[in-house]
Amino acid sequence: MMGGMNTQSSAKALLVGATVVLLAGCTLATPFGLSELTETQSAEDQLPAGVDDAALDASSSRLIDEADGVKYFAVRSSDDICLLVYVSGDTWSSGCSTDLPIDVELGGYPTARLSTGSVDSDAWRSVGKRISVEKTP
């Protein structure tokens, strides 16, 4: 009788071990290369009250960076990823694409770019981990 229990226990242990190995081999894809989208939405990730765009999935918004009084959010929209640039109230703009980078223009502010990593170049200045803004001449 004890031998049967050991066999059953060994079989369960083998099954659990195989499941752990299978799960370890399966990794969830990082949406659009943005690890922030896999994290739980916090209060600061929520879109500001002045943003009203039914195409954006507000439950998916993540604050990516904030610089010079401007907030930069990544937000999903159906199959797209969007960059929402927010200054205040009704001063905001967004742009969506199926891939990165995404550039968004907002009158009076430099064009913003969301990418998997910030860009510092002759044309762009990094303002955070994933956000760059166009340098003004």
Phi and psi restraints in degrees (value plus and minus 20) as a CYANA .aco file:
   2 MET   PHI     -85.0   -45.0
   2 MET   PSI     -54.8   -14.8
   3 GLY   PHI     -81.2   -41.2
   3 GLY   PSI     -59.1   -19.1
   4 GLY   PHI     -84.9   -44.9
   4 GLY   PSI     -57.2   -17.2
   5 MET   PHI     -86.9   -46.9
   5 MET   PSI     -59.2   -19.2
   6 ASN   PHI     -86.1   -46.1
   6 ASN   PSI     -59.4   -19.4
   7 THR   PHI     -83.8   -43.8
   7 THR   PSI     -63.7   -23.7
   8 GLN   PHI     -85.8   -45.8
   8 GLN   PSI     -63.5   -23.5
   9 SER   PHI     -83.5   -43.5
   9 SER   PSI     -59.8   -19.8
  10 SER   PHI     -84.5   -44.5
  10 SER   PSI     -59.8   -19.8
  11 ALA   PHI     -84.9   -44.9
  11 ALA   PSI     -61.4   -21.4
  12 LYS   PHI     -84.4   -44.4
  12 LYS   PSI     -63.7   -23.7
  13 ALA   PHI     -82.6   -42.6
  13 ALA   PSI     -59.9   -19.9
  14 LEU   PHI     -84.6   -44.6
  14 LEU   PSI     -62.6   -22.6
  15 LEU   PHI     -84.0   -44.0
  15 LEU   PSI     -65.0   -25.0
  16 VAL   PHI     -82.8   -42.8
  16 VAL   PSI     -64.3   -24.3
  17 GLY   PHI     -81.3   -41.3
  17 GLY   PSI     -62.2   -22.2
  18 ALA   PHI     -85.1   -45.1
  18 ALA   PSI     -58.7   -18.7
  19 THR   PHI     -83.9   -43.9
  19 THR   PSI     -63.9   -23.9
  20 VAL   PHI     -81.4   -41.4
  20 VAL   PSI     -62.8   -22.8
  21 VAL   PHI     -83.6   -43.6
  21 VAL   PSI     -62.7   -22.7
  22 LEU   PHI     -84.3   -44.3
  22 LEU   PSI     -64.2   -24.2
  23 LEU   PHI     -86.4   -46.4
  23 LEU   PSI     -56.2   -16.2
  24 ALA   PHI     -85.0   -45.0
  24 ALA   PSI     -51.6   -11.6
  25 GLY   PHI     -97.1   -57.1
  25 GLY   PSI     -39.0     1.0
  26 CYS   PHI    -117.9   -77.9
  26 CYS   PSI      94.5   134.5
  27 THR   PHI    -134.0   -94.0
  27 THR   PSI     121.0   161.0
  28 LEU   PHI     -92.6   -52.6
  28 LEU   PSI     114.8   154.8
  29 ALA   PHI     -86.4   -46.4
  29 ALA   PSI     121.6   161.6
  30 THR   PHI    -102.9   -62.9
  30 THR   PSI      95.4   135.4
  31 PRO   PHI     -77.6   -37.6
  31 PRO   PSI     102.7   142.7
  32 PHE   PHI      37.8    77.8
  32 PHE   PSI      -1.1    38.9
  33 GLY   PHI      54.5    94.5
  33 GLY   PSI      -5.8    34.2
  34 LEU   PHI    -128.8   -88.8
  34 LEU   PSI      81.7   121.7
  35 SER   PHI     -81.2   -41.2
  35 SER   PSI     -45.5    -5.5
  36 GLU   PHI     -78.4   -38.4
  36 GLU   PSI     -50.5   -10.5
  37 LEU   PHI     -92.1   -52.1
  37 LEU   PSI     -33.4     6.6
  38 THR   PHI    -112.6   -72.6
  38 THR   PSI     -29.4    10.6
  39 GLU   PHI    -105.8   -65.8
  39 GLU   PSI     137.9   177.9
  40 THR   PHI     -89.1   -49.1
  40 THR   PSI     117.2   157.2
  41 GLN   PHI     -87.8   -47.8
  41 GLN   PSI     108.7   148.7
  42 SER   PHI    -120.4   -80.4
  42 SER   PSI     154.3   194.3
  43 ALA   PHI     -80.0   -40.0
  43 ALA   PSI     -58.3   -18.3
  44 GLU   PHI     -92.4   -52.4
  44 GLU   PSI     -37.9     2.1
  45 ASP   PHI     -98.8   -58.8
  45 ASP   PSI     -37.4     2.6
  46 GLN   PHI     -89.2   -49.2
  46 GLN   PSI     122.1   162.1
  47 LEU   PHI     -84.5   -44.5
  47 LEU   PSI     121.6   161.6
  48 PRO   PHI     -81.1   -41.1
  48 PRO   PSI     134.6   174.6
  49 ALA   PHI     -76.5   -36.5
  49 ALA   PSI     -51.3   -11.3
  50 GLY   PHI     -93.8   -53.8
  50 GLY   PSI     -29.9    10.1
  51 VAL   PHI    -108.0   -68.0
  51 VAL   PSI      97.7   137.7
  52 ASP   PHI    -152.8  -112.8
  52 ASP   PSI      74.0   114.0
  53 ASP   PHI    -161.1  -121.1
  53 ASP   PSI      86.1   126.1
  54 ALA   PHI     -82.4   -42.4
  54 ALA   PSI     -40.5    -0.5
  55 ALA   PHI     -94.1   -54.1
  55 ALA   PSI     -40.6    -0.6
  56 LEU   PHI    -109.1   -69.1
  56 LEU   PSI     117.4   157.4
  57 ASP   PHI    -106.8   -66.8
  57 ASP   PSI      73.9   113.9
  58 ALA   PHI     -77.9   -37.9
  58 ALA   PSI     -47.8    -7.8
  59 SER   PHI     -92.3   -52.3
  59 SER   PSI     -31.8     8.2
  60 SER   PHI    -120.2   -80.2
  60 SER   PSI     -22.7    17.3
  61 SER   PHI     -87.7   -47.7
  61 SER   PSI     122.1   162.1
  62 ARG   PHI    -157.4  -117.4
  62 ARG   PSI     109.6   149.6
  63 LEU   PHI     -92.7   -52.7
  63 LEU   PSI      95.9   135.9
  64 ILE   PHI    -109.1   -69.1
  64 ILE   PSI     -65.9   -25.9
  65 ASP   PHI    -175.4  -135.4
  65 ASP   PSI     142.8   182.8
  66 GLU   PHI    -162.4  -122.4
  66 GLU   PSI     107.6   147.6
  67 ALA   PHI    -174.0  -134.0
  67 ALA   PSI     119.5   159.5
  68 ASP   PHI      33.9    73.9
  68 ASP   PSI      18.0    58.0
  69 GLY   PHI      58.4    98.4
  69 GLY   PSI     -12.4    27.6
  70 VAL   PHI    -134.2   -94.2
  70 VAL   PSI     115.1   155.1
  71 LYS   PHI    -125.9   -85.9
  71 LYS   PSI     119.4   159.4
  72 TYR   PHI    -139.8   -99.8
  72 TYR   PSI      97.2   137.2
  73 PHE   PHI    -132.8   -92.8
  73 PHE   PSI     122.5   162.5
  74 ALA   PHI    -118.6   -78.6
  74 ALA   PSI     112.6   152.6
  75 VAL   PHI    -161.0  -121.0
  75 VAL   PSI     123.7   163.7
  76 ARG   PHI    -110.1   -70.1
  76 ARG   PSI     131.0   171.0
  77 SER   PHI    -164.8  -124.8
  77 SER   PSI      86.9   126.9
  78 SER   PHI      25.7    65.7
  78 SER   PSI    -132.9   -92.9
  79 ASP   PHI    -116.0   -76.0
  79 ASP   PSI     -15.7    24.3
  80 ASP   PHI    -121.5   -81.5
  80 ASP   PSI     144.9   184.9
  81 ILE   PHI    -132.9   -92.9
  81 ILE   PSI     121.4   161.4
  82 CYS   PHI    -146.1  -106.1
  82 CYS   PSI     129.8   169.8
  83 LEU   PHI    -128.0   -88.0
  83 LEU   PSI     104.8   144.8
  84 LEU   PHI    -133.6   -93.6
  84 LEU   PSI     103.4   143.4
  85 VAL   PHI    -124.8   -84.8
  85 VAL   PSI      99.3   139.3
  86 TYR   PHI    -142.6  -102.6
  86 TYR   PSI     108.4   148.4
  87 VAL   PHI    -126.7   -86.7
  87 VAL   PSI     -77.8   -37.8
  88 SER   PHI    -192.4  -152.4
  88 SER   PSI     137.2   177.2
  89 GLY   PHI      19.5    59.5
  89 GLY   PSI    -131.8   -91.8
  90 ASP   PHI    -121.0   -81.0
  90 ASP   PSI      -3.2    36.8
  91 THR   PHI    -118.1   -78.1
  91 THR   PSI      66.6   106.6
  92 TRP   PHI    -177.4  -137.4
  92 TRP   PSI     142.2   182.2
  93 SER   PHI    -172.9  -132.9
  93 SER   PSI     135.1   175.1
  94 SER   PHI    -161.8  -121.8
  94 SER   PSI     139.0   179.0
  95 GLY   PHI    -165.9  -125.9
  95 GLY   PSI     125.5   165.5
  96 CYS   PHI    -147.9  -107.9
  96 CYS   PSI     134.9   174.9
  97 SER   PHI    -177.8  -137.8
  97 SER   PSI     144.9   184.9
  98 THR   PHI    -104.6   -64.6
  98 THR   PSI     -24.2    15.8
  99 ASP   PHI    -173.7  -133.7
  99 ASP   PSI     143.3   183.3
 100 LEU   PHI    -117.7   -77.7
 100 LEU   PSI     133.9   173.9
 101 PRO   PHI    -102.6   -62.6
 101 PRO   PSI     142.5   182.5
 102 ILE   PHI    -143.4  -103.4
 102 ILE   PSI     110.8   150.8
 103 ASP   PHI    -128.7   -88.7
 103 ASP   PSI     117.8   157.8
 104 VAL   PHI    -151.4  -111.4
 104 VAL   PSI     111.5   151.5
 105 GLU   PHI    -122.6   -82.6
 105 GLU   PSI     121.7   161.7
 106 LEU   PHI    -161.7  -121.7
 106 LEU   PSI      95.9   135.9
 107 GLY   PHI     -65.0   -25.0
 107 GLY   PSI     110.1   150.1
 108 GLY   PHI      66.1   106.1
 108 GLY   PSI     -22.6    17.4
 109 TYR   PHI    -148.6  -108.6
 109 TYR   PSI     132.7   172.7
 110 PRO   PHI     -86.7   -46.7
 110 PRO   PSI     128.5   168.5
 111 THR   PHI     -77.2   -37.2
 111 THR   PSI     115.0   155.0
 112 ALA   PHI    -125.4   -85.4
 112 ALA   PSI     127.0   167.0
 113 ARG   PHI    -148.1  -108.1
 113 ARG   PSI     108.1   148.1
 114 LEU   PHI    -121.3   -81.3
 114 LEU   PSI     106.1   146.1
 115 SER   PHI    -165.2  -125.2
 115 SER   PSI     155.9   195.9
 116 THR   PHI     -89.9   -49.9
 116 THR   PSI     -34.6     5.4
 117 GLY   PHI    -173.4  -133.4
 117 GLY   PSI     128.5   168.5
 118 SER   PHI     -89.3   -49.3
 118 SER   PSI     140.4   180.4
 119 VAL   PHI    -142.2  -102.2
 119 VAL   PSI     108.2   148.2
 120 ASP   PHI    -136.7   -96.7
 120 ASP   PSI      99.0   139.0
 121 SER   PHI    -174.1  -134.1
 121 SER   PSI    -192.3  -152.3
 122 ASP   PHI     -83.6   -43.6
 122 ASP   PSI     -49.7    -9.7
 123 ALA   PHI    -120.9   -80.9
 123 ALA   PSI     -40.1    -0.1
 124 TRP   PHI    -147.4  -107.4
 124 TRP   PSI     126.0   166.0
 125 ARG   PHI    -140.3  -100.3
 125 ARG   PSI     108.1   148.1
 126 SER   PHI     -92.1   -52.1
 126 SER   PSI     111.9   151.9
 127 VAL   PHI    -139.4   -99.4
 127 VAL   PSI     -14.9    25.1
 128 GLY   PHI     157.9   197.9
 128 GLY   PSI    -192.2  -152.2
 129 LYS   PHI     -80.9   -40.9
 129 LYS   PSI     -57.0   -17.0
 130 ARG   PHI    -148.9  -108.9
 130 ARG   PSI     -20.2    19.8
 131 ILE   PHI    -134.4   -94.4
 131 ILE   PSI     114.3   154.3
 132 SER   PHI    -148.5  -108.5
 132 SER   PSI     131.4   171.4
 133 VAL   PHI    -142.0  -102.0
 133 VAL   PSI     127.7   167.7
 134 GLU   PHI     -88.8   -48.8
 134 GLU   PSI     114.5   154.5
 135 LYS   PHI     -93.2   -53.2
 135 LYS   PSI     120.5   160.5
 136 THR   PHI    -113.1   -73.1
 136 THR   PSI     121.8   161.8
